[in-house]
Amino acid sequence: MKDIEQPELSWDEWDELKDPRPEENDFDGVVASAMTRRGFMGRILAVGSGAAVMGAGLMNSTAARAQSSSRFAFNPIPIATDFTIHVPEGYSWAPVAKWGDPLFSDAPAFDPVTGVTVDGQARAFGENTDGMELFNVNGHEIIAVNHEYANTSQNLPQTDGDVTSAEDVALLQNAQGVAVFEVAETDGVWDIVIDSPYNRRITHTTPMAIQGPAAGHDLLQTEADPEGVLALGTLNNCGAGKTPWGTYLTCEENFNGYFGSTDEAFERSDAFARYGIGLEGRYAYEKFDARFDVSVNPNEPNRFGYIVEIDPADPTSTPVKRTALGRFKHENAATAVAPDGRIVVYMGDDERGEYLYKFVSRDVYVPGGDTSTLLDHGQLYAAKFTDDGRGEWLGLTPEATGMDVAEIAIHTRLAASAVGATTMDRPEWVAVNPVAAEAYCALTNNRNRAVKPNAGGDDTPVNGPNPRAENNYGQIVRWYPENDDHAAVDFVWDLYVMAGNPSVHDDAYAGSDNVNVGNMFNSPDGMMFDSTGLLWIQTDGDDSNKDGFAGMGNNQMLVGDPVTGEIERFMTGPNGSEVTGITWSSDRRTAFVGIQHPSAPFPDGEGSLARSTIVAIKRDDNAVIG
């Protein structure tokens, strides 16, 4: 078995390698690297009355925090650089589900050297766990979790990761998608309930209904589905969400990487270029499965890039692609109920220089009522931020974009460009505070800020929520909807935190005042609020622990207090991994957290392939954790 170095190329690195962005823009006067840290804070403080009403975060002083009483029920931990998990004193962790663990008794056991078989993977926990949610269904604890992508070197060790056959493709397709399964706790230990009637695998070949404005459109019709209403599979499932009526929202992100062309002369459209669909797929699907060959099936990519709704309580139900929520590289879906009962869904498009979106339903949510079309009708918006601390949601309407409603749903990026939305530093997870009218978005990083335009040629200058050129650290932007109404068009905003390294920099790249040598981090990614209004922040960044990232260690999970601006480190992941996905048991005494693409030997020790894993974290006194 060859040594496994994790992770392989990240998706944004792969995109730019296969599909380079336009040449550099000329942004005269960009001098972010010369700003002093204090001078930068002064500029933020001076943005006007909008900022004056904002909460503690970027503008919160160290002295004010010192006078506050911490709400954190743990002692912060230091960084780590090893190959295991660390949590605070008084807490413990244990694996719950690992790549290849059977969901059904007829699935073969995981082989530590060769992994899983094609058929076995369709009946087992998949690879690269990401967003997840827990549902209590008639007293049963059900986890729905994404399996974002496959490391070919892990799944195909016999060929050193090379895809050489249709069987290899089928194995990779079965390793990805979504898993729905029951878990149960016995004597403080959580395990998969094998053969539970709720257990289910959803893969790249599972039938899915297409609903909303794009359903049936010419661009979604194929020879296999001439009506354009039934797709096969869901691709690159990244973040997730949960509806008030108890369904799971899984988000299709880097779907472009699954398509290629066996015809080297194939000329891609402008829309394909905007979405990064090229001649070579990341997994060579196009060589063995014609559905992914754009020279044979040019409409197939238009059937991906959506949010898919899944009912975890009914394993016989058909997942539904909700096209009204737009088509782009969806990170997650954060829901809120407006005062008038309409449903609001916040969403980020995780690519450099893309946009932040929200959907507001036309109809109101009635508990116990029919929700089968609630996410099919409504208004899609893209965010416009101004440097005075204010913002506006721009409606993606036919009048504003010059596109019809179906085209907006299919080519959402083009619509957002048309209305002049604000280009962002890779919008990752959005989190809505359950105890205050505010929402947060993790802007993970953007080395192209003020260097290159986005894939559509839109400029990416330094601006209010994206205040640093060549941003390798990331930040979290926060907004407050007008009149505490998430359906409102207007909002005010601030930056809750700018990640950075104060041990290396003394300017804006040191981070905001609530970042110090003891809690510094880079690339905020996953985020989730607990029931008390504390924000759990997960990272997926550079864990080299050197140069500009010296002293940051492995990727981690921190906890932030929105009221004081305080942020402290709660957990560190194994080297090479992303810490991603968090949800809680119904009694809030267990936090389930995902470890994606760890380096070997996590978690089984020497001699085994590395395994993406969900772990359970508990307090030793069994008290509530979130």
NUPA-243301 format. One record per residue (C-alpha): residue number from 1; residue in one letter; z negated, y, x negated. Coordinates in steps of 0.25 Angstrom, whole numbers, plus 5000, padded with zeros to 4 digits. Each point is the difference from the previous one (the first is absolute). Last residue first. Example, Ala and Ser with C-alpha at 12.3 -4.5 7.8 and 13.67 -1.06 7.14 Angstrom:
2
(2; S; (4971; 4996; 4945))
(1; A; (4998; 4986; 5006))
This chain:
626
(626; G; (4908; 5091; 5100))
(625; I; (4990; 4991; 4992))
(624; V; (4990; 4996; 5011))
(623; A; (4988; 4992; 4994))
(622; N; (5001; 4986; 4995))
(621; D; (4989; 5002; 4990))
(620; D; (5010; 4996; 4989))
(619; R; (5010; 5010; 5005))
(618; K; (5013; 4994; 5003))
(617; I; (5014; 5000; 4994))
(616; A; (5010; 4990; 5005))
(615; V; (5013; 4998; 4991))
(614; I; (5014; 4998; 5004))
(613; T; (5009; 4995; 4988))
(612; S; (5013; 5001; 4992))
(611; R; (5000; 4988; 4991))
(610; A; (5002; 4999; 4985))
(609; L; (5006; 4987; 4996))
(608; S; (4990; 4990; 4995))
(607; G; (4996; 4994; 4987))
(606; E; (4988; 5010; 4997))
(605; G; (4992; 5004; 5012))
(604; D; (5002; 5000; 5015))
(603; P; (4999; 5014; 5004))
(602; F; (5006; 5006; 4992))
(601; P; (5005; 4994; 4987))
(600; A; (5011; 5006; 4999))
(599; S; (5003; 5014; 5004))
(598; P; (4998; 5005; 5014))
(597; H; (5012; 5003; 5009))
(596; Q; (4992; 5005; 5012))
(595; I; (4985; 4999; 5002))
(594; G; (4997; 5003; 5015))
(593; V; (4987; 5004; 5006))
(592; F; (4992; 4995; 5011))
(591; A; (4987; 5007; 5003))
(590; T; (4988; 4993; 5006))
(589; R; (4988; 5004; 5008))
(588; R; (5008; 5009; 5010))
(587; D; (4997; 4991; 5011))
(586; S; (5014; 4998; 5004))
(585; S; (5004; 4997; 4986))
(584; W; (5006; 5012; 4992))
(583; T; (5014; 5003; 4995))
(582; I; (5005; 5004; 4986))
(581; G; (5014; 4999; 4994))
(580; T; (5004; 5002; 4986))
(579; V; (4994; 4999; 4986))
(578; E; (5012; 4999; 4991))
(577; S; (4999; 4990; 4989))
(576; G; (5003; 5000; 4985))
(575; N; (4986; 4999; 4995))
(574; P; (4990; 4995; 5011))
(573; G; (4995; 5009; 5010))
(572; T; (4989; 5011; 4999))
(571; M; (4991; 5003; 5012))
(570; F; (4991; 5011; 5005))
(569; R; (5004; 5013; 4992))
(568; E; (4995; 5013; 5005))
(567; I; (5006; 5012; 5007))
(566; E; (4992; 5012; 5006))
(565; G; (5008; 5010; 5007))
(564; T; (4987; 5004; 5008))
(563; V; (5005; 4998; 5015))
(562; P; (5012; 4991; 4997))
(561; D; (4991; 4990; 4992))
(560; G; (5008; 4991; 4992))
(559; V; (4999; 4985; 4996))
(558; L; (5008; 4994; 4988))
(557; M; (5008; 4988; 4998))
(556; Q; (5006; 4996; 4987))
(555; N; (5011; 4998; 4991))
(554; N; (4996; 4996; 4986))
(553; G; (4995; 5010; 4989))
(552; M; (5000; 5015; 5002))
(551; G; (4995; 5003; 4986))
(550; A; (5013; 5003; 4994))
(549; F; (5011; 5003; 5011))
(548; G; (5007; 5011; 4992))
(547; D; (5000; 4992; 4988))
(546; K; (4994; 4986; 5002))
(545; N; (4993; 4992; 5011))
(544; S; (5013; 4993; 5003))
(543; D; (4996; 4999; 5015))
(542; D; (5011; 5009; 5005))
(541; G; (4999; 5001; 5015))
(540; D; (4997; 4993; 5013))
(539; T; (4987; 5006; 5005))
(538; Q; (4991; 4998; 5012))
(537; I; (4993; 5010; 5007))
(536; W; (4989; 4998; 5011))
(535; L; (4997; 5012; 5008))
(534; L; (4986; 5001; 5006))
(533; G; (5000; 5004; 5015))
(532; T; (4989; 4991; 5005))
(531; S; (5009; 4989; 5006))
(530; D; (5008; 4999; 4987))
(529; F; (5012; 5008; 4996))
(528; M; (5012; 4993; 4993))
(527; M; (5008; 5003; 4989))
(526; G; (5010; 4993; 4991))
(525; D; (5008; 5007; 4989))
(524; P; (4993; 5010; 4991))
(523; S; (5008; 5000; 4987))
(522; N; (4989; 5004; 4989))
(521; F; (4985; 4999; 4998))
(520; M; (4989; 5008; 4995))
(519; N; (4986; 4997; 5005))
(518; G; (4991; 5001; 4987))
(517; V; (5008; 5010; 4992))
(516; N; (5001; 5009; 5012))
(515; V; (5008; 5003; 5013))
(514; N; (4994; 5008; 5011))
(513; D; (5004; 5013; 4993))
(512; S; (5015; 4996; 5001))
(511; G; (5008; 4993; 4990))
(510; A; (5001; 5000; 4985))
(509; Y; (5015; 5002; 5002))
(508; A; (4997; 5014; 5005))
(507; D; (4996; 5004; 4986))
(506; D; (4989; 4995; 4990))
(505; H; (5006; 4987; 4998))
(504; V; (4997; 4987; 4993))
(503; S; (4985; 4997; 5004))
(502; P; (5003; 5008; 5013))
(501; N; (5010; 4989; 5004))
(500; G; (5006; 5003; 5014))
(499; A; (5000; 4997; 5015))
(498; M; (5001; 5012; 5009))
(497; V; (4990; 4999; 5011))
(496; Y; (4999; 5005; 5015))
(495; L; (5012; 5009; 4999))
(494; D; (5000; 5010; 5011))
(493; W; (5007; 5001; 5014))
(492; V; (5002; 5008; 5012))
(491; F; (5007; 4994; 5012))
(490; D; (5011; 5004; 5011))
(489; V; (5008; 4990; 5009))
(488; A; (4988; 4994; 5007))
(487; A; (5000; 4986; 5004))
(486; H; (4988; 4997; 4990))
(485; D; (4992; 5010; 5009))
(484; D; (4988; 5006; 4994))
(483; N; (5004; 5014; 5005))
(482; E; (5011; 5001; 4989))
(481; P; (5000; 4987; 4991))
(480; Y; (4992; 5000; 4988))
(479; W; (5007; 4995; 4987))
(478; R; (4996; 4993; 4987))
(477; V; (5008; 4998; 4988))
(476; I; (4996; 4989; 4990))
(475; Q; (5005; 5001; 4985))
(474; G; (5008; 4993; 4990))
(473; Y; (4999; 4997; 4985))
(472; N; (5013; 5000; 4994))
(471; N; (5005; 5013; 5005))
(470; E; (5012; 5005; 4992))
(469; A; (4998; 5014; 5006))
(468; R; (4987; 5003; 5007))
(467; P; (4997; 5006; 5013))
(466; N; (5005; 4990; 5010))
(465; P; (4992; 5005; 5013))
(464; G; (5003; 5014; 4997))
(463; N; (5014; 5000; 4993))
(462; V; (5006; 4996; 4987))
(461; P; (5015; 4998; 5002))
(460; T; (5006; 4987; 5005))
(459; D; (5014; 5004; 5004))
(458; D; (5008; 4992; 5010))
(457; G; (5011; 4992; 4994))
(456; G; (4999; 4989; 5010))
(455; A; (4993; 4990; 4990))
(454; N; (4990; 5010; 4997))
(453; P; (5003; 5012; 4990))
(452; K; (4996; 4998; 4985))
(451; V; (4990; 5007; 4991))
(450; A; (4991; 5009; 5009))
(449; R; (4993; 4988; 5004))
(448; N; (5007; 4988; 4994))
(447; R; (4987; 4993; 4994))
(446; N; (4995; 4999; 5014))
(445; N; (4986; 4994; 5003))
(444; T; (4992; 4994; 5012))
(443; L; (5001; 5011; 5010))
(442; A; (4989; 4993; 5009))
(441; C; (5000; 5006; 5014))
(440; Y; (4988; 5005; 5008))
(439; A; (4997; 5003; 5014))
(438; E; (4990; 5009; 5007))
(437; A; (4993; 5002; 5014))
(436; A; (4987; 4994; 4996))
(435; V; (4992; 4987; 5002))
(434; P; (5011; 4990; 5000))
(433; N; (5007; 5006; 4988))
(432; V; (5015; 4997; 5000))
(431; A; (5005; 4993; 4987))
(430; V; (5015; 5001; 4995))
(429; W; (5004; 4991; 4989))
(428; E; (5011; 5003; 4990))
(427; P; (5008; 5013; 5000))
(426; R; (5008; 5000; 4987))
(425; D; (4998; 5014; 4994))
(424; M; (5005; 5008; 5012))
(423; T; (5013; 5007; 5004))
(422; T; (4997; 5010; 5011))
(421; A; (5008; 4999; 5013))
(420; G; (5013; 5009; 5000))
(419; V; (5006; 4996; 5014))
(418; A; (5012; 4992; 4994))
(417; S; (4992; 4993; 4989))
(416; A; (4991; 4994; 5011))
(415; A; (5012; 4995; 5008))
(414; L; (5007; 4994; 4988))
(413; R; (4987; 4993; 4997))
(412; T; (5000; 4995; 5014))
(411; H; (5013; 4993; 4999))
(410; I; (4998; 4989; 5011))
(409; A; (4990; 5007; 5009))
(408; I; (5008; 5013; 4999))
(407; E; (5013; 4993; 5002))
(406; A; (4994; 4994; 5013))
(405; V; (4995; 5014; 5005))
(404; D; (5014; 5007; 4997))
(403; M; (5002; 5008; 4987))
(402; G; (5002; 5015; 4998))
(401; T; (4986; 5000; 4994))
(400; A; (4993; 5011; 5008))
(399; E; (5007; 4999; 5013))
(398; P; (5000; 4985; 5000))
(397; T; (4985; 5000; 4997))
(396; L; (4992; 4997; 4988))
(395; G; (4989; 5009; 5004))
(394; L; (4993; 5008; 4989))
(393; W; (4985; 4998; 4998))
(392; E; (4995; 5013; 4995))
(391; G; (4991; 5004; 4989))
(390; R; (4989; 5010; 4995))
(389; G; (4993; 5002; 4987))
(388; D; (5008; 5012; 4995))
(387; D; (5009; 4992; 4992))
(386; T; (5007; 4995; 5011))
(385; F; (5001; 4985; 5005))
(384; K; (5011; 4994; 5008))
(383; A; (4998; 4987; 5006))
(382; A; (5010; 4991; 5007))
(381; Y; (5000; 4997; 5015))
(380; L; (5004; 4988; 5009))
(379; Q; (4999; 5003; 5015))
(378; G; (4997; 4989; 5010))
(377; H; (5005; 4987; 5007))
(376; D; (5000; 4986; 4994))
(375; L; (4985; 5000; 4995))
(374; L; (4995; 4999; 5014))
(373; T; (5010; 4990; 5004))
(372; S; (4992; 4987; 5002))
(371; T; (4987; 5008; 5001))
(370; D; (4997; 4996; 5015))
(369; G; (4986; 5004; 5004))
(368; G; (4987; 4994; 4996))
(367; P; (4996; 5014; 4994))
(366; V; (5010; 5010; 5004))
(365; Y; (5008; 5006; 4989))
(364; V; (5008; 5012; 5004))
(363; D; (5015; 5001; 5000))
(362; R; (5009; 5008; 4991))
(361; S; (4994; 4995; 4987))
(360; V; (4998; 5009; 4988))
(359; F; (5006; 4995; 4987))
(358; K; (4996; 5006; 4987))
(357; Y; (5007; 5001; 4987))
(356; L; (4997; 5003; 4985))
(355; Y; (5013; 5001; 4991))
(354; E; (5007; 4996; 4988))
(353; G; (5000; 5006; 4986))
(352; R; (4997; 4987; 4992))
(351; E; (5000; 4989; 5010))
(350; D; (4989; 4994; 5009))
(349; D; (5004; 5006; 5014))
(348; G; (4987; 5003; 5006))
(347; M; (4995; 4998; 5015))
(346; Y; (4991; 5006; 5010))
(345; V; (5000; 4994; 5014))
(344; V; (4996; 5008; 5012))
(343; I; (4997; 4993; 5014))
(342; R; (5000; 5009; 5012))
(341; G; (4987; 5000; 5008))
(340; D; (4998; 5015; 5003))
(339; P; (4990; 5002; 4989))
(338; A; (5009; 4993; 4990))
(337; V; (4998; 4986; 4996))
(336; A; (5001; 4997; 4985))
(335; T; (5008; 4990; 4992))
(334; A; (5002; 4998; 4985))
(333; A; (5013; 4992; 4997))
(332; N; (5002; 4996; 4985))
(331; E; (5010; 5001; 4989))
(330; H; (5013; 5001; 5007))
(329; K; (5012; 5001; 4991))
(328; F; (5009; 5006; 5011))
(327; R; (5005; 4998; 5014))
(326; G; (4993; 5007; 5011))
(325; L; (4989; 4998; 5010))
(324; A; (5009; 4999; 5011))
(323; T; (5006; 4987; 4994))
(322; R; (4988; 4992; 5004))
(321; K; (5003; 4986; 4994))
(320; V; (4993; 4990; 5010))
(319; P; (4994; 4987; 4996))
(318; T; (5002; 4988; 5010))
(317; S; (4988; 4994; 5006))
(316; T; (4996; 4986; 4998))
(315; P; (4988; 5002; 4991))
(314; D; (4994; 5009; 5011))
(313; A; (4987; 5007; 4996))
(312; P; (5006; 5006; 4987))
(311; D; (5011; 5008; 5008))
(310; I; (5009; 5005; 4990))
(309; E; (5007; 5014; 5000))
(308; V; (5010; 5002; 4989))
(307; I; (5002; 5014; 4993))
(306; Y; (5014; 5002; 4995))
(305; G; (5008; 5000; 4987))
(304; F; (5009; 4988; 5004))
(303; R; (5012; 4998; 5010))
(302; N; (5008; 5010; 4993))
(301; P; (5001; 4991; 4988))
(300; E; (5008; 4990; 5009))
(299; N; (5011; 5009; 5004))
(298; P; (5009; 4998; 4987))
(297; N; (5000; 4985; 5003))
(296; V; (5011; 4994; 4990))
(295; S; (5000; 5011; 4990))
(294; V; (4986; 5002; 5002))
(293; D; (4996; 4986; 4996))
(292; F; (4986; 4998; 5006))
(291; R; (5004; 4992; 5011))
(290; A; (5009; 4992; 4991))
(289; D; (4988; 4992; 4994))
(288; F; (5003; 4994; 4987))
(287; K; (5005; 5011; 4991))
(286; E; (4995; 5012; 5009))
(285; Y; (4986; 4995; 4998))
(284; A; (5000; 5003; 4985))
(283; Y; (4986; 5004; 5000))
(282; R; (5000; 5015; 4996))
(281; G; (5014; 5002; 5007))
(280; E; (5012; 5005; 4993))
(279; L; (5011; 5008; 5005))
(278; G; (4992; 5012; 5006))
(277; I; (4991; 5004; 5011))
(276; G; (4991; 5011; 4995))
(275; Y; (4997; 5006; 5014))
(274; R; (5008; 5013; 4997))
(273; A; (5011; 4992; 4994))
(272; F; (5002; 4991; 5012))
(271; A; (5001; 5013; 5009))
(270; D; (5010; 5006; 4991))
(269; S; (5008; 4987; 5002))
(268; R; (5002; 4989; 4990))
(267; E; (5013; 4996; 4994))
(266; F; (5002; 4985; 4997))
(265; A; (5008; 4998; 4988))
(264; E; (4990; 4990; 4994))
(263; D; (5001; 4991; 5012))
(262; T; (4988; 4991; 5000))
(261; S; (4992; 5011; 5005))
(260; G; (4985; 5003; 5000))
(259; F; (4989; 5001; 5009))
(258; Y; (4985; 4996; 4999))
(257; G; (4996; 5013; 4992))
(256; N; (5003; 5009; 5011))
(255; F; (4989; 4994; 5008))
(254; N; (4990; 5008; 4992))
(253; E; (4990; 5003; 5011))
(252; E; (4999; 4993; 5013))
(251; C; (4987; 5003; 5007))
(250; T; (4992; 4990; 5008))
(249; L; (4993; 5006; 5013))
(248; Y; (4990; 4990; 5005))
(247; T; (4996; 5000; 5015))
(246; G; (4986; 5002; 5006))
(245; W; (5003; 5011; 5012))
(244; P; (4995; 5011; 4991))
(243; T; (5011; 4997; 4990))
(242; K; (4997; 4995; 4986))
(241; G; (5008; 5004; 4987))
(240; A; (5006; 4994; 4988))
(239; G; (5004; 5003; 4986))
(238; C; (5011; 4992; 4992))
(237; N; (5009; 4990; 5007))
(236; N; (5012; 4998; 4991))
(235; L; (5009; 4994; 5010))
(234; T; (4999; 4996; 5015))
(233; G; (5008; 4988; 5005))
(232; L; (5012; 4997; 5009))
(231; A; (5005; 5011; 5009))
(230; L; (5002; 5000; 5015))
(229; V; (5005; 5012; 5008))
(228; G; (5014; 5003; 4993))
(227; E; (5008; 4995; 5011))
(226; P; (5010; 4993; 4991))
(225; D; (4988; 4992; 4993))
(224; A; (5006; 4990; 4991))
(223; E; (5013; 5008; 4998))
(222; T; (4992; 5012; 4998))
(221; Q; (4996; 5012; 5008))
(220; L; (4989; 5010; 4995))
(219; L; (5010; 5011; 4996))
(218; D; (5007; 4999; 5014))
(217; H; (4987; 5003; 5007))
(216; G; (4993; 4989; 5008))
(215; A; (4986; 5005; 4997))
(214; A; (5000; 5013; 4993))
(213; P; (4992; 5008; 5010))
(212; G; (4989; 4990; 5002))
(211; Q; (4999; 4985; 4999))
(210; I; (5005; 4989; 4990))
(209; A; (4994; 4986; 5003))
(208; M; (4996; 4992; 4988))
(207; P; (5004; 4985; 4996))
(206; T; (4993; 4995; 4988))
(205; T; (5009; 4998; 4988))
(204; H; (4994; 5009; 4989))
(203; T; (4986; 4995; 5004))
(202; I; (4989; 5000; 5010))
(201; R; (4989; 4989; 4998))
(200; R; (4991; 4997; 5011))
(199; N; (4985; 4996; 5002))
(198; Y; (4995; 5003; 5014))
(197; P; (4999; 4986; 5005))
(196; S; (4990; 4997; 4988))
(195; D; (5006; 4989; 4991))
(194; I; (4992; 5004; 4988))
(193; V; (4989; 5010; 5003))
(192; I; (5001; 5008; 4987))
(191; D; (4986; 5002; 4993))
(190; W; (4989; 5010; 4999))
(189; V; (4987; 4997; 4994))
(188; G; (4987; 5006; 5005))
(187; D; (4994; 4987; 5005))
(186; T; (5013; 4997; 5008))
(185; E; (5010; 5012; 5002))
(184; A; (5013; 4997; 5008))
(183; V; (5014; 5005; 4997))
(182; E; (5012; 4998; 5010))
(181; F; (5014; 5002; 4995))
(180; V; (5012; 5010; 5001))
(179; A; (5009; 5000; 4988))
(178; V; (5011; 5010; 4998))
(177; G; (5013; 5001; 4992))
(176; Q; (5002; 4994; 4987))
(175; A; (4998; 4986; 4993))
(174; N; (5010; 4994; 5011))
(173; Q; (5012; 5008; 4995))
(172; L; (4997; 4997; 4986))
(171; L; (5000; 4985; 5002))
(170; A; (5013; 5002; 5009))
(169; V; (5007; 5007; 4988))
(168; D; (4996; 4989; 4990))
(167; E; (5006; 4990; 5010))
(166; A; (5013; 5008; 5001))
(165; S; (5001; 4998; 4985))
(164; T; (4998; 5006; 4986))
(163; V; (4990; 5012; 5001))
(162; D; (4995; 5002; 4986))
(161; G; (4985; 5001; 4999))
(160; D; (4998; 4992; 4987))
(159; T; (5008; 4989; 5007))
(158; Q; (4988; 4990; 5001))
(157; P; (4991; 5012; 5003))
(156; L; (5007; 5003; 5013))
(155; N; (4989; 5006; 5009))
(154; Q; (4992; 5007; 4988))
(153; S; (5012; 5005; 4992))
(152; T; (5007; 5004; 5013))
(151; N; (4988; 5009; 5004))
(150; A; (5002; 5001; 5015))
(149; Y; (4998; 5012; 5009))
(148; E; (4991; 5007; 5010))
(147; H; (4992; 4988; 5006))
(146; N; (4994; 5008; 5012))
(145; V; (4987; 4996; 5007))
(144; A; (4995; 4997; 5014))
(143; I; (4986; 4995; 5000))
(142; I; (4994; 4994; 5012))
(141; E; (4985; 4999; 5003))
(140; H; (4998; 4992; 5013))
(139; G; (4990; 5005; 5011))
(138; N; (5011; 5000; 5010))
(137; V; (5009; 5007; 4990))
(136; N; (4993; 5009; 4990))
(135; F; (5011; 5006; 4992))
(134; L; (5000; 5003; 4985))
(133; E; (5011; 5008; 4993))
(132; M; (5008; 4999; 4987))
(131; G; (5009; 5008; 4991))
(130; D; (5003; 4992; 4987))
(129; T; (5000; 4986; 4995))
(128; N; (5010; 4996; 4989))
(127; E; (5003; 4986; 5003))
(126; G; (4999; 4992; 5013))
(125; F; (4989; 4992; 5007))
(124; A; (5005; 4986; 5004))
(123; R; (5009; 4993; 5010))
(122; A; (5014; 5006; 4996))
(121; Q; (4995; 4999; 4985))
(120; G; (4999; 4985; 5002))
(119; D; (5015; 4998; 5005))
(118; V; (5005; 5007; 4987))
(117; T; (4990; 4994; 4991))
(116; V; (4988; 5007; 4994))
(115; G; (4995; 5004; 4986))
(114; T; (5006; 4992; 4988))
(113; V; (4988; 5001; 4991))
(112; P; (4988; 5002; 5008))
(111; D; (5006; 4991; 5011))
(110; F; (4995; 5005; 5014))
(109; A; (4997; 4989; 5010))
(108; P; (5010; 4995; 5009))
(107; A; (5001; 5006; 5014))
(106; D; (4998; 4990; 5011))
(105; S; (4986; 5005; 5002))
(104; F; (5004; 5013; 5005))
(103; L; (4997; 5014; 4994))
(102; P; (5001; 4994; 4986))
(101; D; (4996; 5009; 4988))
(100; G; (5013; 5003; 4992))
(99; W; (4996; 5014; 4996))
(98; K; (4985; 5001; 5001))
(97; A; (4991; 5002; 5013))
(96; V; (4986; 5003; 5000))
(95; P; (4996; 5003; 4986))
(94; A; (4985; 5004; 4997))
(93; W; (4993; 5013; 4998))
(92; S; (4986; 5005; 4998))
(91; Y; (4992; 5013; 5002))
(90; G; (4986; 5004; 4996))
(89; E; (5005; 5005; 4987))
(88; P; (5013; 5007; 5002))
(87; V; (5014; 4992; 5000))
(86; H; (5008; 4994; 4988))
(85; I; (5012; 4991; 5002))
(84; T; (5006; 4992; 4989))
(83; F; (5010; 5001; 4988))
(82; D; (4994; 5010; 4991))
(81; T; (5003; 5015; 4998))
(80; A; (4988; 5005; 5008))
(79; I; (4996; 5015; 5004))
(78; P; (4985; 5003; 5003))
(77; I; (4993; 4997; 5013))
(76; P; (4994; 5010; 5010))
(75; N; (4987; 4997; 5006))
(74; F; (5001; 4996; 5015))
(73; A; (4997; 5004; 5014))
(72; F; (5008; 5013; 4999))
(71; R; (4996; 5011; 5009))
(70; S; (4996; 5009; 4989))
(69; S; (4990; 5012; 5003))
(68; S; (5007; 5013; 4996))
(67; Q; (4994; 5009; 4990))
(66; A; (5008; 4994; 4989))
(65; R; (5013; 5002; 5008))
(64; A; (4998; 5015; 5002))
(63; A; (4998; 5001; 4985))
(62; T; (5013; 4993; 4997))
(61; S; (5008; 5009; 5009))
(60; N; (5008; 4995; 5011))
(59; M; (5014; 5007; 5000))
(58; L; (5008; 4987; 4998))
(57; G; (4991; 4993; 5010))
(56; A; (4991; 5007; 5010))
(55; G; (5006; 5004; 5013))
(54; M; (5010; 5011; 5004))
(53; V; (4998; 5013; 5007))
(52; A; (5003; 5009; 4988))
(51; A; (5013; 4992; 4997))
(50; G; (5007; 5005; 5012))
(49; S; (4995; 5014; 4997))
(48; G; (5007; 5001; 4987))
(47; V; (5006; 4993; 4988))
(46; A; (4990; 5006; 4991))
(45; L; (4991; 4988; 4998))
(44; I; (5012; 4991; 4996))
(43; R; (5003; 5011; 4989))
(42; G; (4986; 5000; 4995))
(41; M; (5000; 4985; 4999))
(40; F; (5012; 5001; 4991))
(39; G; (4993; 5010; 4991))
(38; R; (4988; 4991; 4999))
(37; R; (5009; 4989; 4995))
(36; T; (5008; 5009; 4991))
(35; M; (5015; 5000; 5003))
(34; A; (5009; 4997; 4989))
(33; S; (5005; 4987; 5005))
(32; A; (5004; 5006; 5013))
(31; V; (5010; 5009; 4994))
(30; V; (5012; 4999; 5009))
(29; G; (5006; 5013; 4998))
(28; D; (5015; 4995; 5002))
(27; F; (5001; 4988; 5008))
(26; D; (5014; 4995; 4995))
(25; N; (5002; 4987; 5006))
(24; E; (5001; 4987; 4991))
(23; E; (5012; 4991; 5003))
(22; P; (5001; 4992; 5013))
(21; R; (4991; 4987; 5002))
(20; P; (5003; 4987; 4993))
(19; D; (5003; 4988; 5009))
(18; K; (4997; 4987; 4993))
(17; L; (4990; 5005; 4990))
(16; E; (4995; 5011; 5010))
(15; D; (4998; 4990; 5011))
(14; W; (4993; 4990; 4990))
(13; E; (4990; 5010; 4995))
(12; D; (4997; 5004; 5015))
(11; W; (4998; 4986; 5003))
(10; S; (4991; 4997; 4989))
(9; L; (5006; 4991; 4989))
(8; E; (4992; 4987; 4997))
(7; P; (4985; 5001; 5002))
(6; Q; (4995; 4992; 4993))
(5; E; (5003; 4993; 4987))
(4; I; (5000; 4985; 5003))
(3; D; (5000; 4992; 4987))
(2; K; (5010; 4988; 5001))
(1; M; (4996; 4987; 5006))
